[in-house]
């Protein structure tokens, strides 16, 4: 049986931490930033973790 290919889009968007959790970036940080408060934009800079409910689907895309 051939090897599973990982999803190219998912490879670019997610990364795995040392403990096996999956990091992601926040949404709403690309354009129309003038109307958003500085505090909100600053908090969107930080990485977030994928929720436990979504973890199996993301792992399947990344073939972990």
SULDAFEN-V938881 format. One record per backbone hydrogen bond with DSSP energy under -1.0 kcal/mol. CO is the residue of the C=O (numbers start at 0). NH is the residue of the N-H. If there is no record, write none. Layout:
co->CO nh->NH
co->CO nh->NH
This chain:
co->6 nh->10
co->7 nh->11
co->8 nh->12
co->9 nh->13
co->14 nh->22
co->16 nh->19
co->20 nh->16
co->21 nh->49
co->22 nh->14
co->23 nh->47
co->36 nh->40
co->37 nh->41
co->38 nh->42
co->39 nh->43
co->47 nh->23
co->50 nh->54
co->53 nh->57
co->54 nh->58
co->55 nh->59
co->56 nh->60
co->57 nh->61
co->58 nh->63
co->60 nh->6
